[in-house]
Amino acid sequence: MNCLVLEDQQIFLDLLASMVESFYEISNVFKAESIEAASNISHHHKIDLAILDVYLPDGHCNDLAHHLTFQNPNTKIIILSGAAQEFVCPKNLEQSIYGIIDKNDAFDTLRHCINVILKPAHHELTQRQQTIFGLIGEGKTTKEIAMELEIAHSTIETHRKAIAQRLNVSGAELIRRATLARTIQKINQ
């Protein structure tokens, strides 16, 4: 999934992009500080998710939103602005806009909004798989997990393979994602 982040304040742009990159479902994050730059990016890459500031030096986000949904009708849009309360959603964008977020509530609300859109795969694991995934995220070995859960080493191996298959990852990537999911979970608490 390709994500475009449009924000004219560089530090906020970098922070937003960094947070969005933590979602492993998002393969590419493109940053732009103007509508013109964002439009140029969208000509070279299919944009699946766009996080747009309302007011930019070269115009209003609605112009870009129309452009993006014309190029890809399935583009999902999140409006993020210090002027979120002033944003009026055009009728023809109502199906594409998934959230309007005030910058004061940005990170928690944005994380929730992206989770709703992406429905992270690790949330679809069985209860036992989620437990094992969480223990992997804590850095525990297969042997340590088997001892803690009081089940056979081979059973843990079977669960690890099933989790990796469900998430479509290899062993090393499974550990990275489990660790990242644990970190995000700690931040959300």
PyMOL CGO cylinders between C-alpha atoms (Angstrom):
from pymol import cmd
from pymol.cgo import CYLINDER

trace = [
    CYLINDER, 0.00, 0.00, 0.00, 1.30, 3.46, -0.94, 0.3, 1, 1, 1, 1, 1, 1,
    CYLINDER, 1.30, 3.46, -0.94, 0.66, 6.40, 1.37, 0.3, 1, 1, 1, 1, 1, 1,
    CYLINDER, 0.66, 6.40, 1.37, 1.04, 10.09, 0.59, 0.3, 1, 1, 1, 1, 1, 1,
    CYLINDER, 1.04, 10.09, 0.59, 1.49, 12.54, 3.47, 0.3, 1, 1, 1, 1, 1, 1,
    CYLINDER, 1.49, 12.54, 3.47, 0.88, 16.20, 2.57, 0.3, 1, 1, 1, 1, 1, 1,
    CYLINDER, 0.88, 16.20, 2.57, 1.91, 18.70, 5.25, 0.3, 1, 1, 1, 1, 1, 1,
    CYLINDER, 1.91, 18.70, 5.25, 3.62, 22.08, 4.87, 0.3, 1, 1, 1, 1, 1, 1,
    CYLINDER, 3.62, 22.08, 4.87, 5.38, 22.02, 8.26, 0.3, 1, 1, 1, 1, 1, 1,
    CYLINDER, 5.38, 22.02, 8.26, 8.53, 19.94, 7.73, 0.3, 1, 1, 1, 1, 1, 1,
    CYLINDER, 8.53, 19.94, 7.73, 8.95, 18.66, 11.29, 0.3, 1, 1, 1, 1, 1, 1,
    CYLINDER, 8.95, 18.66, 11.29, 5.30, 17.58, 11.49, 0.3, 1, 1, 1, 1, 1, 1,
    CYLINDER, 5.30, 17.58, 11.49, 5.58, 16.00, 8.03, 0.3, 1, 1, 1, 1, 1, 1,
    CYLINDER, 5.58, 16.00, 8.03, 8.59, 13.96, 9.14, 0.3, 1, 1, 1, 1, 1, 1,
    CYLINDER, 8.59, 13.96, 9.14, 6.90, 12.87, 12.38, 0.3, 1, 1, 1, 1, 1, 1,
    CYLINDER, 6.90, 12.87, 12.38, 3.73, 11.85, 10.55, 0.3, 1, 1, 1, 1, 1, 1,
    CYLINDER, 3.73, 11.85, 10.55, 5.66, 9.93, 7.91, 0.3, 1, 1, 1, 1, 1, 1,
    CYLINDER, 5.66, 9.93, 7.91, 7.66, 8.15, 10.60, 0.3, 1, 1, 1, 1, 1, 1,
    CYLINDER, 7.66, 8.15, 10.60, 4.51, 7.11, 12.44, 0.3, 1, 1, 1, 1, 1, 1,
    CYLINDER, 4.51, 7.11, 12.44, 2.81, 5.92, 9.25, 0.3, 1, 1, 1, 1, 1, 1,
    CYLINDER, 2.81, 5.92, 9.25, 5.90, 3.88, 8.30, 0.3, 1, 1, 1, 1, 1, 1,
    CYLINDER, 5.90, 3.88, 8.30, 5.39, 1.85, 11.50, 0.3, 1, 1, 1, 1, 1, 1,
    CYLINDER, 5.39, 1.85, 11.50, 2.41, 0.13, 9.84, 0.3, 1, 1, 1, 1, 1, 1,
    CYLINDER, 2.41, 0.13, 9.84, 3.92, -2.79, 7.98, 0.3, 1, 1, 1, 1, 1, 1,
    CYLINDER, 3.92, -2.79, 7.98, 0.92, -2.89, 5.62, 0.3, 1, 1, 1, 1, 1, 1,
    CYLINDER, 0.92, -2.89, 5.62, 2.15, 0.41, 4.19, 0.3, 1, 1, 1, 1, 1, 1,
    CYLINDER, 2.15, 0.41, 4.19, 5.03, -0.35, 1.85, 0.3, 1, 1, 1, 1, 1, 1,
    CYLINDER, 5.03, -0.35, 1.85, 5.84, 3.20, 0.69, 0.3, 1, 1, 1, 1, 1, 1,
    CYLINDER, 5.84, 3.20, 0.69, 5.36, 6.60, 2.31, 0.3, 1, 1, 1, 1, 1, 1,
    CYLINDER, 5.36, 6.60, 2.31, 5.72, 9.64, 0.06, 0.3, 1, 1, 1, 1, 1, 1,
    CYLINDER, 5.72, 9.64, 0.06, 6.08, 13.07, 1.64, 0.3, 1, 1, 1, 1, 1, 1,
    CYLINDER, 6.08, 13.07, 1.64, 5.07, 16.37, 0.07, 0.3, 1, 1, 1, 1, 1, 1,
    CYLINDER, 5.07, 16.37, 0.07, 5.01, 19.96, 1.35, 0.3, 1, 1, 1, 1, 1, 1,
    CYLINDER, 5.01, 19.96, 1.35, 2.80, 21.36, -1.41, 0.3, 1, 1, 1, 1, 1, 1,
    CYLINDER, 2.80, 21.36, -1.41, -0.12, 20.33, -3.60, 0.3, 1, 1, 1, 1, 1, 1,
    CYLINDER, -0.12, 20.33, -3.60, 2.13, 20.60, -6.65, 0.3, 1, 1, 1, 1, 1, 1,
    CYLINDER, 2.13, 20.60, -6.65, 4.70, 18.20, -5.16, 0.3, 1, 1, 1, 1, 1, 1,
    CYLINDER, 4.70, 18.20, -5.16, 1.94, 15.79, -4.06, 0.3, 1, 1, 1, 1, 1, 1,
    CYLINDER, 1.94, 15.79, -4.06, 0.38, 15.89, -7.51, 0.3, 1, 1, 1, 1, 1, 1,
    CYLINDER, 0.38, 15.89, -7.51, 3.75, 15.07, -9.10, 0.3, 1, 1, 1, 1, 1, 1,
    CYLINDER, 3.75, 15.07, -9.10, 4.15, 12.09, -6.77, 0.3, 1, 1, 1, 1, 1, 1,
    CYLINDER, 4.15, 12.09, -6.77, 0.67, 10.84, -7.64, 0.3, 1, 1, 1, 1, 1, 1,
    CYLINDER, 0.67, 10.84, -7.64, 1.53, 10.91, -11.36, 0.3, 1, 1, 1, 1, 1, 1,
    CYLINDER, 1.53, 10.91, -11.36, 4.35, 8.42, -10.73, 0.3, 1, 1, 1, 1, 1, 1,
    CYLINDER, 4.35, 8.42, -10.73, 2.80, 6.25, -7.99, 0.3, 1, 1, 1, 1, 1, 1,
    CYLINDER, 2.80, 6.25, -7.99, -0.65, 4.84, -7.29, 0.3, 1, 1, 1, 1, 1, 1,
    CYLINDER, -0.65, 4.84, -7.29, -1.77, 6.36, -3.99, 0.3, 1, 1, 1, 1, 1, 1,
    CYLINDER, -1.77, 6.36, -3.99, -3.92, 4.11, -1.79, 0.3, 1, 1, 1, 1, 1, 1,
    CYLINDER, -3.92, 4.11, -1.79, -3.99, 6.29, 1.33, 0.3, 1, 1, 1, 1, 1, 1,
    CYLINDER, -3.99, 6.29, 1.33, -3.54, 10.07, 1.54, 0.3, 1, 1, 1, 1, 1, 1,
    CYLINDER, -3.54, 10.07, 1.54, -3.13, 12.09, 4.73, 0.3, 1, 1, 1, 1, 1, 1,
    CYLINDER, -3.13, 12.09, 4.73, -3.77, 15.70, 3.80, 0.3, 1, 1, 1, 1, 1, 1,
    CYLINDER, -3.77, 15.70, 3.80, -3.38, 19.02, 5.57, 0.3, 1, 1, 1, 1, 1, 1,
    CYLINDER, -3.38, 19.02, 5.57, -6.26, 21.37, 4.67, 0.3, 1, 1, 1, 1, 1, 1,
    CYLINDER, -6.26, 21.37, 4.67, -4.49, 24.64, 3.93, 0.3, 1, 1, 1, 1, 1, 1,
    CYLINDER, -4.49, 24.64, 3.93, -1.22, 24.69, 2.00, 0.3, 1, 1, 1, 1, 1, 1,
    CYLINDER, -1.22, 24.69, 2.00, 0.79, 27.52, 0.45, 0.3, 1, 1, 1, 1, 1, 1,
    CYLINDER, 0.79, 27.52, 0.45, -0.41, 26.57, -3.04, 0.3, 1, 1, 1, 1, 1, 1,
    CYLINDER, -0.41, 26.57, -3.04, -4.04, 25.78, -2.34, 0.3, 1, 1, 1, 1, 1, 1,
    CYLINDER, -4.04, 25.78, -2.34, -6.67, 23.72, -0.53, 0.3, 1, 1, 1, 1, 1, 1,
    CYLINDER, -6.67, 23.72, -0.53, -6.50, 19.96, -0.01, 0.3, 1, 1, 1, 1, 1, 1,
    CYLINDER, -6.50, 19.96, -0.01, -9.83, 19.43, -1.80, 0.3, 1, 1, 1, 1, 1, 1,
    CYLINDER, -9.83, 19.43, -1.80, -8.12, 20.14, -5.13, 0.3, 1, 1, 1, 1, 1, 1,
    CYLINDER, -8.12, 20.14, -5.13, -5.63, 17.33, -4.53, 0.3, 1, 1, 1, 1, 1, 1,
    CYLINDER, -5.63, 17.33, -4.53, -8.29, 15.02, -3.06, 0.3, 1, 1, 1, 1, 1, 1,
    CYLINDER, -8.29, 15.02, -3.06, -10.36, 15.32, -6.25, 0.3, 1, 1, 1, 1, 1, 1,
    CYLINDER, -10.36, 15.32, -6.25, -7.23, 14.65, -8.34, 0.3, 1, 1, 1, 1, 1, 1,
    CYLINDER, -7.23, 14.65, -8.34, -6.29, 11.58, -6.28, 0.3, 1, 1, 1, 1, 1, 1,
    CYLINDER, -6.29, 11.58, -6.28, -9.76, 10.04, -6.35, 0.3, 1, 1, 1, 1, 1, 1,
    CYLINDER, -9.76, 10.04, -6.35, -9.98, 10.67, -10.09, 0.3, 1, 1, 1, 1, 1, 1,
    CYLINDER, -9.98, 10.67, -10.09, -6.71, 8.75, -10.57, 0.3, 1, 1, 1, 1, 1, 1,
    CYLINDER, -6.71, 8.75, -10.57, -7.69, 5.99, -8.14, 0.3, 1, 1, 1, 1, 1, 1,
    CYLINDER, -7.69, 5.99, -8.14, -11.33, 5.89, -6.99, 0.3, 1, 1, 1, 1, 1, 1,
    CYLINDER, -11.33, 5.89, -6.99, -10.32, 3.57, -4.13, 0.3, 1, 1, 1, 1, 1, 1,
    CYLINDER, -10.32, 3.57, -4.13, -7.96, 6.10, -2.54, 0.3, 1, 1, 1, 1, 1, 1,
    CYLINDER, -7.96, 6.10, -2.54, -8.74, 6.53, 1.15, 0.3, 1, 1, 1, 1, 1, 1,
    CYLINDER, -8.74, 6.53, 1.15, -8.23, 10.03, 2.55, 0.3, 1, 1, 1, 1, 1, 1,
    CYLINDER, -8.23, 10.03, 2.55, -7.62, 11.31, 6.06, 0.3, 1, 1, 1, 1, 1, 1,
    CYLINDER, -7.62, 11.31, 6.06, -7.80, 15.07, 6.60, 0.3, 1, 1, 1, 1, 1, 1,
    CYLINDER, -7.80, 15.07, 6.60, -5.34, 16.26, 9.24, 0.3, 1, 1, 1, 1, 1, 1,
    CYLINDER, -5.34, 16.26, 9.24, -5.24, 19.93, 10.11, 0.3, 1, 1, 1, 1, 1, 1,
    CYLINDER, -5.24, 19.93, 10.11, -5.08, 22.57, 12.80, 0.3, 1, 1, 1, 1, 1, 1,
    CYLINDER, -5.08, 22.57, 12.80, -8.23, 23.86, 11.08, 0.3, 1, 1, 1, 1, 1, 1,
    CYLINDER, -8.23, 23.86, 11.08, -10.05, 20.51, 11.02, 0.3, 1, 1, 1, 1, 1, 1,
    CYLINDER, -10.05, 20.51, 11.02, -13.21, 22.04, 12.48, 0.3, 1, 1, 1, 1, 1, 1,
    CYLINDER, -13.21, 22.04, 12.48, -13.38, 24.39, 9.48, 0.3, 1, 1, 1, 1, 1, 1,
    CYLINDER, -13.38, 24.39, 9.48, -13.16, 21.59, 6.92, 0.3, 1, 1, 1, 1, 1, 1,
    CYLINDER, -13.16, 21.59, 6.92, -16.34, 21.08, 4.91, 0.3, 1, 1, 1, 1, 1, 1,
    CYLINDER, -16.34, 21.08, 4.91, -16.38, 17.77, 3.09, 0.3, 1, 1, 1, 1, 1, 1,
    CYLINDER, -16.38, 17.77, 3.09, -17.50, 18.06, -0.54, 0.3, 1, 1, 1, 1, 1, 1,
    CYLINDER, -17.50, 18.06, -0.54, -20.34, 15.66, -1.38, 0.3, 1, 1, 1, 1, 1, 1,
    CYLINDER, -20.34, 15.66, -1.38, -18.32, 13.86, -4.05, 0.3, 1, 1, 1, 1, 1, 1,
    CYLINDER, -18.32, 13.86, -4.05, -15.52, 13.05, -1.55, 0.3, 1, 1, 1, 1, 1, 1,
    CYLINDER, -15.52, 13.05, -1.55, -17.70, 11.70, 1.28, 0.3, 1, 1, 1, 1, 1, 1,
    CYLINDER, -17.70, 11.70, 1.28, -17.02, 8.05, 0.34, 0.3, 1, 1, 1, 1, 1, 1,
    CYLINDER, -17.02, 8.05, 0.34, -13.25, 8.62, 0.19, 0.3, 1, 1, 1, 1, 1, 1,
    CYLINDER, -13.25, 8.62, 0.19, -12.69, 10.58, 3.40, 0.3, 1, 1, 1, 1, 1, 1,
    CYLINDER, -12.69, 10.58, 3.40, -12.26, 8.22, 6.37, 0.3, 1, 1, 1, 1, 1, 1,
    CYLINDER, -12.26, 8.22, 6.37, -11.40, 10.76, 9.02, 0.3, 1, 1, 1, 1, 1, 1,
    CYLINDER, -11.40, 10.76, 9.02, -11.04, 14.45, 9.82, 0.3, 1, 1, 1, 1, 1, 1,
    CYLINDER, -11.04, 14.45, 9.82, -8.47, 14.89, 12.56, 0.3, 1, 1, 1, 1, 1, 1,
    CYLINDER, -8.47, 14.89, 12.56, -7.40, 17.97, 14.47, 0.3, 1, 1, 1, 1, 1, 1,
    CYLINDER, -7.40, 17.97, 14.47, -3.61, 18.25, 14.79, 0.3, 1, 1, 1, 1, 1, 1,
    CYLINDER, -3.61, 18.25, 14.79, -3.99, 18.59, 18.56, 0.3, 1, 1, 1, 1, 1, 1,
    CYLINDER, -3.99, 18.59, 18.56, -5.23, 14.98, 18.66, 0.3, 1, 1, 1, 1, 1, 1,
    CYLINDER, -5.23, 14.98, 18.66, -3.17, 13.90, 15.68, 0.3, 1, 1, 1, 1, 1, 1,
    CYLINDER, -3.17, 13.90, 15.68, -1.11, 10.90, 16.62, 0.3, 1, 1, 1, 1, 1, 1,
    CYLINDER, -1.11, 10.90, 16.62, -3.55, 8.83, 18.68, 0.3, 1, 1, 1, 1, 1, 1,
    CYLINDER, -3.55, 8.83, 18.68, -6.48, 9.58, 16.39, 0.3, 1, 1, 1, 1, 1, 1,
    CYLINDER, -6.48, 9.58, 16.39, -4.43, 9.05, 13.22, 0.3, 1, 1, 1, 1, 1, 1,
    CYLINDER, -4.43, 9.05, 13.22, -3.12, 5.71, 14.48, 0.3, 1, 1, 1, 1, 1, 1,
    CYLINDER, -3.12, 5.71, 14.48, -6.70, 4.61, 15.24, 0.3, 1, 1, 1, 1, 1, 1,
    CYLINDER, -6.70, 4.61, 15.24, -7.95, 5.81, 11.86, 0.3, 1, 1, 1, 1, 1, 1,
    CYLINDER, -7.95, 5.81, 11.86, -5.20, 3.94, 9.98, 0.3, 1, 1, 1, 1, 1, 1,
    CYLINDER, -5.20, 3.94, 9.98, -5.87, 0.80, 12.04, 0.3, 1, 1, 1, 1, 1, 1,
    CYLINDER, -5.87, 0.80, 12.04, -9.54, 0.94, 11.00, 0.3, 1, 1, 1, 1, 1, 1,
    CYLINDER, -9.54, 0.94, 11.00, -8.52, 1.21, 7.34, 0.3, 1, 1, 1, 1, 1, 1,
    CYLINDER, -8.52, 1.21, 7.34, -5.76, -1.40, 7.42, 0.3, 1, 1, 1, 1, 1, 1,
    CYLINDER, -5.76, -1.40, 7.42, -7.17, -3.87, 9.94, 0.3, 1, 1, 1, 1, 1, 1,
    CYLINDER, -7.17, -3.87, 9.94, -3.67, -5.15, 10.82, 0.3, 1, 1, 1, 1, 1, 1,
    CYLINDER, -3.67, -5.15, 10.82, -3.27, -8.84, 10.04, 0.3, 1, 1, 1, 1, 1, 1,
    CYLINDER, -3.27, -8.84, 10.04, -1.96, -9.72, 13.49, 0.3, 1, 1, 1, 1, 1, 1,
    CYLINDER, -1.96, -9.72, 13.49, -5.40, -8.79, 14.90, 0.3, 1, 1, 1, 1, 1, 1,
    CYLINDER, -5.40, -8.79, 14.90, -6.87, -11.70, 12.88, 0.3, 1, 1, 1, 1, 1, 1,
    CYLINDER, -6.87, -11.70, 12.88, -4.74, -14.34, 14.60, 0.3, 1, 1, 1, 1, 1, 1,
    CYLINDER, -4.74, -14.34, 14.60, -6.33, -16.87, 16.95, 0.3, 1, 1, 1, 1, 1, 1,
    CYLINDER, -6.33, -16.87, 16.95, -6.10, -16.09, 20.68, 0.3, 1, 1, 1, 1, 1, 1,
    CYLINDER, -6.10, -16.09, 20.68, -3.25, -18.60, 21.11, 0.3, 1, 1, 1, 1, 1, 1,
    CYLINDER, -3.25, -18.60, 21.11, -1.42, -17.21, 18.07, 0.3, 1, 1, 1, 1, 1, 1,
    CYLINDER, -1.42, -17.21, 18.07, -1.80, -13.66, 19.43, 0.3, 1, 1, 1, 1, 1, 1,
    CYLINDER, -1.80, -13.66, 19.43, -0.32, -14.80, 22.75, 0.3, 1, 1, 1, 1, 1, 1,
    CYLINDER, -0.32, -14.80, 22.75, 2.65, -16.41, 20.99, 0.3, 1, 1, 1, 1, 1, 1,
    CYLINDER, 2.65, -16.41, 20.99, 3.02, -13.40, 18.67, 0.3, 1, 1, 1, 1, 1, 1,
    CYLINDER, 3.02, -13.40, 18.67, 3.15, -11.15, 21.75, 0.3, 1, 1, 1, 1, 1, 1,
    CYLINDER, 3.15, -11.15, 21.75, 5.80, -13.33, 23.40, 0.3, 1, 1, 1, 1, 1, 1,
    CYLINDER, 5.80, -13.33, 23.40, 7.85, -13.29, 20.20, 0.3, 1, 1, 1, 1, 1, 1,
    CYLINDER, 7.85, -13.29, 20.20, 7.56, -9.49, 20.35, 0.3, 1, 1, 1, 1, 1, 1,
    CYLINDER, 7.56, -9.49, 20.35, 9.01, -9.61, 23.87, 0.3, 1, 1, 1, 1, 1, 1,
    CYLINDER, 9.01, -9.61, 23.87, 12.10, -11.28, 22.39, 0.3, 1, 1, 1, 1, 1, 1,
    CYLINDER, 12.10, -11.28, 22.39, 11.42, -14.75, 23.78, 0.3, 1, 1, 1, 1, 1, 1,
    CYLINDER, 11.42, -14.75, 23.78, 12.76, -17.84, 22.01, 0.3, 1, 1, 1, 1, 1, 1,
    CYLINDER, 12.76, -17.84, 22.01, 10.62, -20.79, 20.97, 0.3, 1, 1, 1, 1, 1, 1,
    CYLINDER, 10.62, -20.79, 20.97, 11.99, -22.76, 23.92, 0.3, 1, 1, 1, 1, 1, 1,
    CYLINDER, 11.99, -22.76, 23.92, 11.18, -19.95, 26.40, 0.3, 1, 1, 1, 1, 1, 1,
    CYLINDER, 11.18, -19.95, 26.40, 7.65, -19.60, 24.99, 0.3, 1, 1, 1, 1, 1, 1,
    CYLINDER, 7.65, -19.60, 24.99, 7.07, -23.37, 25.26, 0.3, 1, 1, 1, 1, 1, 1,
    CYLINDER, 7.07, -23.37, 25.26, 8.22, -23.33, 28.89, 0.3, 1, 1, 1, 1, 1, 1,
    CYLINDER, 8.22, -23.33, 28.89, 6.10, -20.30, 29.77, 0.3, 1, 1, 1, 1, 1, 1,
    CYLINDER, 6.10, -20.30, 29.77, 2.94, -21.68, 28.14, 0.3, 1, 1, 1, 1, 1, 1,
    CYLINDER, 2.94, -21.68, 28.14, 3.70, -25.23, 29.31, 0.3, 1, 1, 1, 1, 1, 1,
    CYLINDER, 3.70, -25.23, 29.31, 3.26, -26.74, 25.86, 0.3, 1, 1, 1, 1, 1, 1,
    CYLINDER, 3.26, -26.74, 25.86, 5.56, -28.68, 23.55, 0.3, 1, 1, 1, 1, 1, 1,
    CYLINDER, 5.56, -28.68, 23.55, 8.38, -26.97, 21.66, 0.3, 1, 1, 1, 1, 1, 1,
    CYLINDER, 8.38, -26.97, 21.66, 7.02, -28.51, 18.43, 0.3, 1, 1, 1, 1, 1, 1,
    CYLINDER, 7.02, -28.51, 18.43, 3.58, -26.95, 19.09, 0.3, 1, 1, 1, 1, 1, 1,
    CYLINDER, 3.58, -26.95, 19.09, 5.18, -23.50, 19.35, 0.3, 1, 1, 1, 1, 1, 1,
    CYLINDER, 5.18, -23.50, 19.35, 7.06, -24.16, 16.08, 0.3, 1, 1, 1, 1, 1, 1,
    CYLINDER, 7.06, -24.16, 16.08, 3.75, -25.09, 14.40, 0.3, 1, 1, 1, 1, 1, 1,
    CYLINDER, 3.75, -25.09, 14.40, 2.12, -21.89, 15.70, 0.3, 1, 1, 1, 1, 1, 1,
    CYLINDER, 2.12, -21.89, 15.70, 5.10, -19.78, 14.57, 0.3, 1, 1, 1, 1, 1, 1,
    CYLINDER, 5.10, -19.78, 14.57, 4.83, -21.23, 11.05, 0.3, 1, 1, 1, 1, 1, 1,
    CYLINDER, 4.83, -21.23, 11.05, 1.06, -20.60, 11.00, 0.3, 1, 1, 1, 1, 1, 1,
    CYLINDER, 1.06, -20.60, 11.00, 1.54, -17.01, 12.20, 0.3, 1, 1, 1, 1, 1, 1,
    CYLINDER, 1.54, -17.01, 12.20, 4.27, -16.37, 9.61, 0.3, 1, 1, 1, 1, 1, 1,
    CYLINDER, 4.27, -16.37, 9.61, 2.04, -17.83, 6.90, 0.3, 1, 1, 1, 1, 1, 1,
    CYLINDER, 2.04, -17.83, 6.90, -0.98, -15.75, 7.99, 0.3, 1, 1, 1, 1, 1, 1,
    CYLINDER, -0.98, -15.75, 7.99, 1.17, -12.58, 8.00, 0.3, 1, 1, 1, 1, 1, 1,
    CYLINDER, 1.17, -12.58, 8.00, 2.95, -13.65, 4.81, 0.3, 1, 1, 1, 1, 1, 1,
    CYLINDER, 2.95, -13.65, 4.81, 6.44, -13.18, 6.28, 0.3, 1, 1, 1, 1, 1, 1,
    CYLINDER, 6.44, -13.18, 6.28, 9.65, -15.12, 6.94, 0.3, 1, 1, 1, 1, 1, 1,
    CYLINDER, 9.65, -15.12, 6.94, 11.05, -15.94, 10.39, 0.3, 1, 1, 1, 1, 1, 1,
    CYLINDER, 11.05, -15.94, 10.39, 13.21, -12.84, 10.76, 0.3, 1, 1, 1, 1, 1, 1,
    CYLINDER, 13.21, -12.84, 10.76, 10.43, -10.55, 9.52, 0.3, 1, 1, 1, 1, 1, 1,
    CYLINDER, 10.43, -10.55, 9.52, 8.01, -12.24, 11.95, 0.3, 1, 1, 1, 1, 1, 1,
    CYLINDER, 8.01, -12.24, 11.95, 10.26, -11.24, 14.87, 0.3, 1, 1, 1, 1, 1, 1,
    CYLINDER, 10.26, -11.24, 14.87, 10.55, -7.67, 13.55, 0.3, 1, 1, 1, 1, 1, 1,
    CYLINDER, 10.55, -7.67, 13.55, 6.78, -7.30, 13.14, 0.3, 1, 1, 1, 1, 1, 1,
    CYLINDER, 6.78, -7.30, 13.14, 6.02, -8.84, 16.52, 0.3, 1, 1, 1, 1, 1, 1,
    CYLINDER, 6.02, -8.84, 16.52, 8.47, -6.45, 18.16, 0.3, 1, 1, 1, 1, 1, 1,
    CYLINDER, 8.47, -6.45, 18.16, 7.01, -3.48, 16.27, 0.3, 1, 1, 1, 1, 1, 1,
    CYLINDER, 7.01, -3.48, 16.27, 3.43, -4.48, 17.16, 0.3, 1, 1, 1, 1, 1, 1,
    CYLINDER, 3.43, -4.48, 17.16, 4.44, -4.75, 20.83, 0.3, 1, 1, 1, 1, 1, 1,
    CYLINDER, 4.44, -4.75, 20.83, 6.07, -1.30, 20.69, 0.3, 1, 1, 1, 1, 1, 1,
    CYLINDER, 6.07, -1.30, 20.69, 2.96, 0.24, 19.11, 0.3, 1, 1, 1, 1, 1, 1,
    CYLINDER, 2.96, 0.24, 19.11, 0.77, -1.48, 21.69, 0.3, 1, 1, 1, 1, 1, 1,
    CYLINDER, 0.77, -1.48, 21.69, 2.87, -0.01, 24.53, 0.3, 1, 1, 1, 1, 1, 1,
    CYLINDER, 2.87, -0.01, 24.53, 2.59, 3.47, 22.98, 0.3, 1, 1, 1, 1, 1, 1,
    CYLINDER, 2.59, 3.47, 22.98, -1.21, 3.12, 22.75, 0.3, 1, 1, 1, 1, 1, 1,
    CYLINDER, -1.21, 3.12, 22.75, -1.56, 2.18, 26.44, 0.3, 1, 1, 1, 1, 1, 1,
]
cmd.load_cgo(trace, "trace")
